[in-house]
Amino acid sequence: MAARIHPTAMVEPGVEIGDGTSVWDNVHIRGPHTVIGEQCIIGEKSYIAYGVRIGDRVKINAFVYVCTAVTIETGVMLSAGVTFTNDRYPRATTPDLSELRGSEPDEDTLATLVREGTTIGARAVIGPGLTLGRFSMVGMGSVVTRDVPDFHLVAGHPARTTAAVSRFGTPLTRAVKGLLPDGDVICPHTGTSYRIDDQRVVELDPEDV
């Protein structure tokens, strides 16, 4: 099934959109070199900058801002109002205030990677140059300033680990002062086992349990 693009959406030349993807009203997708995968949903009034790469089956809710140098892998959810950033020291003008600085990437532009299966809660802000690990979760309204490991739930200002979560999204164990206790845990919804060792959370093969 071909992509569906709302008549009020602005999709610039050089944007690739996969089959089955829906782009809703007043979305702006910049080109060139922007790639959006198959079966995605781009919610109303969201903005996607040029050069962004988005995998398959990604849900982007309304009012999401995705800046240049962001890569989003398959199965990610970006809730309403999520904002990405890519520069730690942004300025509007040159130092003498005589002219506007360009918006194109430069040596200060930092790339962010959102790994597969991640969920980012509503109105969260993602700092520049970070990696959000596989199936991690970011609580609503959080400010993320550090990398997030796989299967970690982070929340707060700045965000820190509050729990380990499964692929299903169920909390597996709670953190104490930002640290997860070592041990094996089981997702009650799927029966999948996970091992926590020195803050690293990994799925266990049934043969290893």
Summary of the structure (lengths in Angstrom):
residues: 209
radius of gyration: 18.5
end to end distance: 41.8
largest distance: 65.8
contacts: 685
relative contact order: 0.09
helix: 1%
strand: 37%
